[in-house]
């Protein structure tokens, strides 16, 4: 074998090594891309789980009988609202606002799915129908980033307030009675209408 044959063979082997390296690099990049996607999904899951936990903590306060009594006095602007009622409600409102700011910030950073953000905005519109929360917001808005404050101000401007009226409970009772009517039927009637 001549020297030129050896050089050609060496060049061929070198080309095969480069090709093998490129193929290996391709598969490593695919694997890395899959890992990044999986990490992104995991991060999205953690973000959603943290949001859900915070919302549940805020809502769990309403299960406390003392807080509920204070909350109802605030919601109805009762004559007997105490400093304790006002203080507890404002702490509750601040937790809602801080949770909202975190969610808003996560969305701006691309960490929150658009569907989750849309649900958040819809929920905020319901939240800010409550007059006491609107009043509480005005008293603390300067403590939040300007972009979030402008966002909440826009939500409030687009959402009319709705006071809690005593007839809301009566409407609830009527609606519940209508929902429970099918349950009052004998089980044989329910089976025959279901088939």
Buried (B, 14 or more C-beta within 10 A) or exposed (E): EEEEEEEEEEEEEEEEEEEEEEEEEEEEEEEEEEEEEEEEEEEBEEBBEBBEEBBEEBEEBEEEEEBEEBBEBBBBEEEEBEEEBBEBBBEBBBBBBBBBBBBBBBBBEEBBBEEBBEEBBEEBBEBBBBBBBBBBBEEBBEEBEEEBBEBBEEBBEEBEEEEBEEEEEEEEEEEEEEEEEEEEEEEEEEEEEEE
